């Protein structure tokens, strides 16, 4: 399959719109809900009894930052299994501390801490904004969650001038996360100081999200983000240059593939997309991949689709397949020696199967072979990635989810550069190719699911 440049650019621009609307995991889930609702998916609540039937399109969220969407198959899961794609909504970032206001050297700053393994230096001298979730008191003993995004540049972490650090270019930049990363918010006028909660209340009113006082704001989950939107770049418009490509690109691909697959017709298996929060810090949370969210949702789908069979949930898991989708390391032209020579994925050459002998990735021969058949069904051969044997390997939600559910899993991703930078880089053609591969898996074009 040769995807035309026009389709590839359309897919890439749709991704940039998704990223722009999703500066935090809370916004990503809200954006995902909007896309799914427009495609006929209905919202379920975890506290309610679910009544499901073949063809039902549903979604459920947890903590406003994780979402699972599914299309119920024509066969009970114990017979048809689950065809799944998993990704994550979070990206490395700087998170605002609870007591954030700092006043020093004539400026107001915010106290922040690192979330995930971010490249600290890339956040310096960038035009930054602030977004996240604000928790409001309703006055009746309950809380209400609203989203906030200042959008415009309001923060900056200035570099130290080279005149005050003459050896920075030869000995390298060393940053202390406590003392060097606090962003400047503005000038400090001691006579008219405003609290962060006051600023949040003003922004909520300005955006029309809520008309509240600073006193009604109980707490917040706020992250800094690049104030500039992603763009299509490169001399031939072949590059995606944007923040949070890792891993909103895979989240977007999964959603598009599920929506388009559901519109194409029924399948015997139940199709699932799970987008978790907290992958970048280990997934150990109620809404993370190590939590019970996915197993609880899958079990409820099994229970809501009874066929009178015994041990239905265990049989369903054994008949299922998960594509764990997280961005992959493209070979860096300036650091090619950091890559395993025979497993160095290239930008623009399509999705990558990631493998690790010690199970940092969940891929094995069987799961990789099935994904190869899926890729071949839409006309391309996947690339392969293995970390150098003398370097440590990162991990994904793949091994975690596979161990939790027993579902056969393959780890894949599109190649990219600048991973965990404030702005990252990927290739335009790869995004459309990944959507096609995920769609083929959902539609069964790669053959029956392993174990089915």
Secondary structure, 3 states (H helix, E strand, C coil): CCCCHHHHHHHHHHHHHHHHCCCCHHHHHHHHHHHHHHCCCEECCCCCCCCCCCCCEEEEEECCCEEEEEECCCCCHHHHCEEEEEEECCCCEEEEEEEEEEEECCEEEEEEEEECCCCHHHHECCCEEEEEEEEEECCCCCEEEEEEECCCCCEEECCCCHHHCCCHHHHCCCCCCCCCCCEEEEECCHHHCCCHHHHHHHHHHHHCCCCCCHHHEEEEEEEEEECCCCEEECCCCCEEEECCHHHHHHHHHHHHHHHHHHHHCCCCCEEEEEEECCHHHCCCCCCCCCCCHHHHHHHHHHHHCCCCCCCHHHHHHHCCEEEEECCEECCCCCCHHHCCCCCCCCCCCCCEEECCCCCCCCCCHHHHHHHHHHHHHCCCCCEEECCCCCCCCCCCHHHHHHHHHCCEEEEEECEEECCCCCCEEEEHHHHHHHHHHHHHHHHCCCCCCCCC
